[in-house]
């Protein structure tokens, strides 16, 4: 028994064309990229946490990707402080790592993890 497989580009092209004409965007991708991207700002604000925390790592990457820590080595965001990061508008995964002040746990833990959308020109404060 021989199986044959065929594919026609016409239906796929028609669907893609309809999506483009309808203005559909994939929410898992940034809205724009490159020099024409709209600037936005992400603010990590430790005063928004319920308890006093010290943030050691700010992992911020476009949705579907992983990126290294955005804070310089040895830098932390102390309780009551905030730190701004310039980003392009779009979808991001954010992970904040650190520890609660006065905690007996010697290990850093995930303080906040979320997928977020940032609009052009928006200033987004996290945690939210």
C-alpha positions in Angstrom: 0.0 0.0 0.0 1.4 3.4 -1.0 0.4 6.5 0.8 0.5 9.8 -1.0 0.5 13.2 0.5 -0.2 16.5 -1.2 -0.4 20.1 -0.1 -2.0 23.0 -1.9 -0.7 26.5 -1.2 -3.9 28.2 -2.3 -5.9 27.6 0.9 -3.0 28.6 3.1 -2.3 31.7 1.1 -6.0 32.6 1.2 -6.1 32.3 5.0 -2.9 34.3 5.4 -4.2 37.0 3.1 -7.5 37.2 5.0 -5.6 37.5 8.3 -3.5 40.4 6.9 -6.5 42.2 5.5 -8.3 41.8 8.8 -5.4 43.2 10.7 -4.9 40.1 12.9 -1.8 40.1 15.0 -0.3 37.2 16.9 -0.4 38.2 20.6 2.6 36.0 21.3 4.8 38.3 19.2 5.8 41.9 19.7 3.5 44.4 18.0 6.4 46.0 16.2 10.2 45.4 16.1 13.2 47.4 14.9 13.7 51.1 15.0 10.1 51.9 14.2 8.9 50.1 17.3 6.9 52.2 19.8 8.6 52.8 23.1 7.1 51.7 26.3 8.4 51.5 29.9 8.2 48.7 32.4 8.7 49.7 36.1 9.5 47.1 38.7 8.3 48.7 42.0 9.0 46.8 45.2 6.6 49.0 47.1 3.7 47.2 45.3 4.6 43.9 47.0 2.6 43.0 50.2 5.8 42.3 52.1 9.3 44.0 52.0 11.2 42.2 49.2 14.6 42.6 47.6 14.6 41.8 43.9 17.8 40.3 42.6 16.9 39.2 39.1 14.6 40.8 36.5 14.2 38.3 33.7 12.3 40.0 30.9 11.9 38.5 27.5 9.5 38.7 24.5 6.8 36.1 24.8 8.0 32.6 23.9 11.7 33.4 24.7 14.0 33.4 27.7 16.4 36.1 28.5 19.1 36.7 31.1 18.8 39.0 34.0 18.3 42.7 33.1 19.9 43.9 36.3 23.7 44.4 36.3 25.5 41.8 38.4 25.4 42.6 42.1 22.6 45.2 41.7 19.3 44.7 43.6 16.0 46.6 43.9 15.6 47.2 47.6 12.3 47.6 49.5 10.5 50.8 48.5 12.6 51.3 45.4 11.8 51.0 41.7 13.7 50.5 38.5 12.6 51.3 35.0 13.3 49.4 31.8 12.7 50.8 28.3 11.0 48.2 26.1 9.3 48.0 22.8 5.5 47.6 22.9 4.4 44.0 22.8 4.1 40.8 24.7 6.6 39.9 27.5 7.3 37.2 30.0 8.5 38.7 33.3 10.1 36.8 36.2 11.2 38.6 39.3 13.6 36.6 41.6 14.7 37.6 45.1 13.7 37.2 48.7 11.6 38.7 51.4 13.5 40.9 53.8 14.2 39.1 57.1 13.4 35.7 55.6 15.1 32.7 57.2 15.2 31.0 53.8 18.7 31.5 52.4 17.5 30.8 48.8 16.1 33.2 46.3 12.6 32.5 45.2 10.2 33.5 42.4 8.5 36.7 43.6 6.5 37.4 40.5 5.9 35.6 37.2 3.5 36.7 34.5 2.9 37.2 30.8 2.1 40.9 30.2 1.1 43.1 27.2 2.6 46.6 27.0 1.0 49.1 24.7 2.9 51.8 22.8 3.7 54.7 25.1 2.5 52.8 28.2 4.2 52.9 31.6 3.4 49.5 33.2 4.2 49.1 36.9 4.8 45.5 38.2 3.8 43.6 40.3 0.2 44.3 39.3 
